Amino acid sequence: MEISLDVPFIRGILREEIEQARDEIQKLGVLRAFENSRQRHDRRIASAPDIGTLACRAGCTWCCHFSVDVRAVEVFGILEFVERTFTAEEKARVYAEIRANSVALDKLDEFERMRRNVKCAFLSQGRCTIYPVRPQTCRNYHATDALGCKQSYEDPDNLEIDPDFAPLVYQAGGAHVDAVTTAMREAGYDTNVYEMNNAIDAALAEPGARQRFEAKLPPFIRLSGDEVPPEFDDLDD
């Protein structure tokens, strides 16, 4: 689906969020600053003019079987939420699923993962159990017709399927992620992306991962991650 970019709209979000994220990273630390940014992320998407066109509804879980990339800051926020809110039995189930998924996906490249349906370990009884701290990838995945998501689930080898999405919702979410990521990168923190199951599994296996991240060092010993350029790095007027 091709869209026309609303350049003033995107630049406004970039300018506002970079400034606020920079300030909060310096004053509050990167983890608390990112926690605050998630709330702004949700508000920006919810206030996009075309938000009413979305087909996403509770119980629609096709996308909860697709590959999800995360940044280290998200991993530590998710684990903190799980440790604070899940029962011992829930944590055991989730961590076992994370481990199994990680093993299944570990040797696959990006395109191989896109062709592999794997149920998210945090999906339970048709709902996301970490919804308040769900990854940015999940926050930004919105379709105006769930049929495309269903088709992608049923035919994962067909990478030509292109679900319809709401242009301004997409631009609001993408601009926010670009801005927060830029502020973290400027401050010296790791902003590489990792496959979610691999990254959470690594964080659980490496107790010092969070401390390394907060010390502005590579957080995971056995994962290298991928550098992803900003989506709206080169805007034309």
Summary of the structure (lengths in Angstrom):
residues: 237
radius of gyration: 17.5
end to end distance: 21.0
largest distance: 53.5
contacts: 695
relative contact order: 0.21
helix: 57%
strand: 5%
